Amino acid sequence: MAEADAPHIDESALSEAVRFTSDLIRIDTTNRGGGDGVERPAAEYVAALLAEVGVEPLLLEKAPGRTNVVARVPGTDPAAPALLVHGHLDVVPADPAEWAIHPFSGEIRDGVVWGRGAVDMKDSDAMVLAVVRAWARAGVRPRRDIVLAFTADEEDTAQFGSGFLAASRPELFDGCTEAIGESGAFTFHPGDGRRIYPLAAGERGTAWLRLTARGRAGHGSKINHANAVTRVAAAVTRIGEHTWPVRLSPTVRAALTELAAIYGVPLPDLDTADPARLADAVDGLLARLGPAAALVAPTVRNSANPTMLSAGYKVNVIPGSATAQVDGRVLPGGEEEFAATLDRLTGPEVDWEHVHHEIPLQAPVDAPAYAVMRDALLHFDPGAHVVPYCMSGGTDAKQFSRLGIAGYGFMPLRLPEGFDYQAMFHGVDERVPVDALHFGTRVLDRALRAL
């Protein structure tokens, strides 16, 4: 079916998707944060593949080695709005001693490509490249211009990547009204024979926080009721144990509605103004959805997880200050509640500030673009279900949203039962099946041409 629908997505295109994934994994683009990273070799590899088929790439840097690639594929209708397709080139660190196969080998074994970036997200970069090159070889043109952006620094603050591009070169994205990026349209197996594809149409905001407690320095053997370590530890405990109220964004509400229909579960009252009744209704519904609830549960509330502590320099010295860091995530419309809650939980003896702050996102699930992406998935997997999805974390879509671009997470993979896609992100033994790359390449081609 797929080959007849799109003869240009032939064996050459499918094999390129696999080969490019492997090649990109072998280029170590580890981003250790704080400016420590080099994406340029991967950017040059991508640029050469584009240039080889007549797509002119621009290599752009805010700092040496932190390289981004941007290119535009002209469409047949100059009046149509453009579409942005973006993916990042950097990856998080990986310790080879923990892996069964070296994380930067790109080895293909038993039909699986292994290595850091196999799902996050060099596989997606590779599929996009394979589709664009197949178009060029066959003379296929999309209706609307497609802007390609392969970015640096997504795994940290994006200041060298999408943030830099959106702030300093917005003209490269002229006409773009919608974007597709990472972390959506993968197969989720709830274990009951169903196949669900979560199509991302939202993201929680990022609120990375530093807590600072001040106190009275002194000898460790003396009673000290102004101990900074005690103060920050108490604040961290309150934050870690706090139960946030349910807050339903339109994307999450749509996801709950569709999952309830898929499972034949009565939909409770999600419009109640009583916070306790709403929490009971949502938690009760999630309990009835079984494993599929995992697609929604992280995004019905704000969250704040303490992740780092720092204080003192010697065991018998009470320090005058102590710090902690917290990974906060905020739903659309939840920022005021988040700030007020942090003020209350930290109390008067602990200050808090943002180390990194990014907005939450929401894209319409009733838009034609969403329908096109859903239909492309169902065309190649007609027995599946597609549901809206709000990502618990964030992507480069946050930066591009500042240019008025609505972002969706759509980098399709059909995965086998038992393959834990979410565990692959930043995990040990990250890998992706070859068949999943073939499926994703076909779906991407169909969706991009229809969009």
Salt bridges, closest charged atoms under 4 A:
GLU3 OE2 - ARG442 NH2 2.51
ASP5 OD2 - HIS379 NE2 2.38
ASP5 OD2 - ARG446 NH1 3.87
GLU16 OE2 - ARG133 NH2 2.94
GLU16 OE2 - ARG137 NH1 3.23
ASP23 OD1 - ARG26 NH2 2.31
GLU39 OE1 - ARG66 NE 2.72
GLU44 OE2 - ARG40 NE 2.85
GLU52 OE1 - ARG133 NH1 2.74
GLU61 OE2 - ARG40 NH1 2.75
ASP77 OD2 - ARG143 NH1 3.66
ASP90 OD1 - HIS88 ND1 3.14
GLU107 OE2 - ARG109 NE 2.88
ASP120 OD1 - HIS88 NE2 3.07
ASP120 OD2 - HIS426 NE2 3.10
ASP145 OD2 - ARG72 NH1 3.10
ASP153 OD1 - ARG66 NH2 3.43
GLU154 OE1 - HIS88 NE2 3.20
GLU155 OE2 - HIS88 NE2 3.78
GLU155 OE1 - HIS426 NE2 3.18
GLU171 OE2 - ARG169 NE 2.37
GLU178 OE1 - ARG144 NH2 3.14
GLU182 OE2 - HIS88 NE2 3.27
ASP192 OD2 - ARG194 NH1 2.83
GLU203 OE1 - LYS398 NZ 3.35
ASP271 OD1 - ARG253 NH1 2.83
ASP283 OD2 - ARG301 NH2 3.09
ASP327 OD1 - ARG329 NE 2.69
GLU335 OE2 - HIS357 NE2 3.50
GLU337 OE1 - ARG247 NH2 3.32
GLU349 OE1 - ARG231 NE 3.33
GLU353 OE2 - ARG210 NH1 3.12
GLU358 OE1 - ARG402 NH2 2.99
ASP375 OD1 - ARG374 NE 3.32
ASP381 OD1 - ARG195 NH2 2.56
ASP381 OD1 - ARG414 NH1 3.42
GLU417 OE1 - HIS189 ND1 3.43
GLU430 OE1 - ARG116 NH1 2.76
ASP445 OD1 - HIS8 NE2 2.71
ASP445 OD2 - ARG449 NH2 2.83
